[in-house]
Structure formats: structure tokens, C-alpha cells
Amino acid sequence: MSSIVSLMETYLKTIAAEFTDKLEDALQRGRIDMDSLFDEKYVKTEEENKFRNRSNSFFDTEILPLLKQWIKKDSRLIYVVAMDRNGYMPTHVTPARAYIRMSDQVSLSGAKTPSLLRQPFRRPKEVGGALVKDVAMPIMVRNRHWGCLRIGYIPDAGA
């Protein structure tokens, strides 16, 4: 395994543990409840292809700052996203990407993975067409599969 792959996977494991701890702590302190965290009632908004559920406020205030911090760690990172087991992103560092239910195979495979998953894919030509390494780590909360934390990086970009 190359050093960049090892570095990125170690980083993902570290932030996935931090993310899980944040969720567990928020449940313990009553900042969110299990029903809201695992809410699958995605309500369509007036914005095209956007949905809301009971977890959005928590994710926007508690998780979004972490995502913004984590993405700055390495210049090769092009995204750090949290998505539930159905591919729903309850927040995102890019506002236009928040509240979207992803339906592509890479996203859904990551959302449903029971273990660390590596998936290369090529970005659309509109955004450069670069080869991206996507790595997903499942997130378990109180023995239930919430979804995953995913990172995407360009392996040949400068650090």
C-alpha cells in the first residue's frame, strides 16, 4: 500500500472515530435523539433535489464545523462528507451539496459498507475529470449502522 493511501486511510479512521464520539456524546447530552439521528423521513424542500429531516439542525451546527476543519488537513482532499445509510447528506461544506440524497453507486456503496471501503472513480469532465480515490468508513452508533464518513482525494496532487 502506498504511503498516500496509508496516510489517508489512517486519517479517515481518526476522524471517523471523532465523528462517532461526537454523535455518542450528543446523544448522551440530549443534543439529538436516536429517532432524529436515524430519521428516514426525507421531506422534499422547494429547492430542486433537496430534502430535510430532523437531523439537519444538529448536523449544521455540530458537524459542519468539523467537516470544514477536517477538509483543510491535506490539499489532496477534495471532500469529506457524512452520509447516512441511504446516501443522504444532512450537511455539507458546500451549501449547494447539503441536504441531497446521493444515488450513484460509489456513494451508495460507501453509505452501506460494513467495513472500510476503497473505490476509485473518475470525476465528471465538467469538474476536471481527475481520478479520485474515495474511501468510506462505516459509522456505528449504539450498535446501529448510521451511515459512513467518506473522504475523496486526488492521489497525484501535491500535499
C-alpha positions as CSV (number, residue, x, y, z in Angstrom):
1,M,0.0,0.0,0.0
2,S,1.4,3.4,-1.0
3,S,2.2,6.0,1.7
4,I,-0.6,8.4,0.5
5,V,-3.2,5.6,0.7
6,S,-2.0,4.6,4.2
7,L,-1.9,8.3,5.3
8,M,-5.4,8.9,4.0
9,E,-6.9,5.8,5.5
10,T,-5.3,6.5,8.9
11,Y,-6.7,10.0,8.7
12,L,-10.2,8.7,7.8
13,K,-10.1,6.3,10.7
14,T,-9.1,9.0,13.1
15,I,-11.8,11.5,12.0
16,A,-14.4,8.7,11.8
17,A,-13.7,7.9,15.5
18,E,-14.0,11.6,16.3
19,F,-17.3,11.8,14.4
20,T,-18.7,8.7,16.2
21,D,-17.6,10.1,19.6
22,K,-19.4,13.4,18.7
23,L,-22.6,11.6,17.9
24,E,-22.4,9.4,21.0
25,D,-21.7,12.5,23.2
26,A,-24.6,14.4,21.6
27,L,-27.0,11.6,22.3
28,Q,-25.8,11.3,25.9
29,R,-26.2,15.1,26.4
30,G,-29.6,15.2,24.7
31,R,-28.5,17.4,21.8
32,I,-30.0,14.9,19.4
33,D,-32.1,11.8,20.0
34,M,-31.9,8.4,18.2
35,D,-35.1,9.0,16.3
36,S,-33.8,12.3,14.8
37,L,-30.4,10.9,14.1
38,F,-31.8,7.9,12.3
39,D,-34.7,9.8,10.7
40,E,-35.6,8.5,7.2
41,K,-38.5,10.8,6.5
42,Y,-36.8,13.0,3.9
43,V,-39.1,15.9,3.3
44,K,-38.7,17.5,-0.2
45,T,-37.8,21.2,0.0
46,E,-38.6,23.9,-2.5
47,E,-35.1,23.6,-3.8
48,E,-34.6,21.1,-6.5
49,N,-33.3,17.7,-5.4
50,K,-33.0,18.8,-1.7
51,F,-34.6,17.2,1.3
52,R,-34.7,17.9,5.1
53,N,-35.1,15.7,8.1
54,R,-35.0,16.1,11.8
55,S,-31.2,15.8,12.0
56,N,-30.3,18.8,9.8
57,S,-30.1,21.4,12.5
58,F,-27.8,19.3,14.6
59,F,-25.6,18.4,11.7
60,D,-25.4,22.1,10.5
61,T,-24.4,23.4,14.0
62,E,-22.4,20.5,15.4
63,I,-20.9,18.5,12.4
64,L,-20.4,21.1,9.7
65,P,-17.6,22.9,11.6
66,L,-15.8,19.5,12.0
67,L,-16.2,18.8,8.2
68,K,-14.7,22.2,7.5
69,Q,-11.8,21.6,9.8
70,W,-11.1,18.1,8.5
71,I,-11.1,19.0,4.8
72,K,-8.3,21.6,5.5
73,K,-5.9,18.8,6.7
74,D,-4.4,17.9,3.3
75,S,-4.5,19.7,0.0
76,R,-5.2,16.5,-1.8
77,L,-8.6,16.1,-0.1
78,I,-11.4,17.2,-2.3
79,Y,-14.2,16.2,0.0
80,V,-15.0,15.0,3.5
81,V,-18.7,14.0,3.8
82,A,-21.0,12.4,6.3
83,M,-23.9,10.5,4.7
84,D,-26.5,8.3,6.3
85,R,-27.0,4.6,5.2
86,N,-29.4,5.8,2.4
87,G,-26.9,8.2,0.9
88,Y,-28.5,11.3,2.5
89,M,-26.1,14.2,3.3
90,P,-27.6,16.1,6.2
91,T,-25.0,18.9,5.8
92,H,-22.0,19.7,3.5
93,V,-19.1,22.1,3.4
94,T,-20.5,23.3,0.1
95,P,-24.1,24.6,0.7
96,A,-25.3,23.6,-2.8
97,R,-24.4,19.9,-1.9
98,A,-26.2,19.9,1.5
99,Y,-29.5,18.0,2.0
100,I,-29.0,15.9,-1.1
101,R,-29.7,12.2,-1.4
102,M,-26.9,10.6,-3.4
103,S,-27.9,7.8,-5.7
104,D,-24.7,7.0,-7.6
105,Q,-23.1,3.6,-7.0
106,V,-19.9,4.9,-5.3
107,S,-22.0,6.9,-2.8
108,L,-24.5,4.2,-2.0
109,S,-21.7,1.6,-1.7
110,G,-19.9,3.8,0.8
111,A,-23.1,4.6,2.7
112,K,-23.9,0.9,3.2
113,T,-20.4,-0.5,3.7
114,P,-19.9,-2.7,6.8
115,S,-16.1,-2.1,6.7
116,L,-13.5,0.3,5.2
117,L,-14.2,0.6,1.5
118,R,-11.8,1.9,-1.2
119,Q,-13.4,3.0,-4.5
120,P,-11.6,4.8,-7.3
121,F,-13.7,6.8,-9.8
122,R,-13.2,9.5,-12.4
123,R,-14.8,12.9,-11.8
124,P,-17.1,14.3,-14.5
125,K,-15.3,16.3,-17.2
126,E,-17.2,19.5,-16.0
127,V,-15.1,19.4,-12.8
128,G,-11.8,18.3,-14.4
129,G,-12.1,14.6,-14.9
130,A,-9.4,13.7,-12.4
131,L,-9.1,10.2,-10.9
132,V,-10.4,10.3,-7.3
133,K,-9.8,7.8,-4.6
134,D,-12.9,7.5,-2.4
135,V,-12.6,5.9,1.0
136,A,-15.6,5.2,3.2
137,M,-15.7,4.2,6.8
138,P,-18.9,2.9,8.4
139,I,-20.3,4.8,11.3
140,M,-22.0,2.7,14.0
141,V,-24.0,4.4,16.7
142,R,-25.1,2.3,19.7
143,N,-24.7,-0.8,17.6
144,R,-26.8,0.6,14.7
145,H,-25.3,1.4,11.3
146,W,-25.9,5.2,10.8
147,G,-24.0,5.5,7.5
148,C,-20.5,6.5,6.7
149,L,-17.8,9.2,6.7
150,R,-16.2,9.5,3.3
151,I,-13.1,11.2,2.0
152,G,-12.1,11.7,-1.6
153,Y,-8.6,12.7,-2.6
154,I,-6.6,13.1,-5.7
155,P,-3.6,10.8,-5.3
156,D,-1.2,12.7,-7.5
157,A,-2.0,16.2,-6.3
158,G,0.7,17.9,-4.2
159,A,0.5,17.7,-0.4
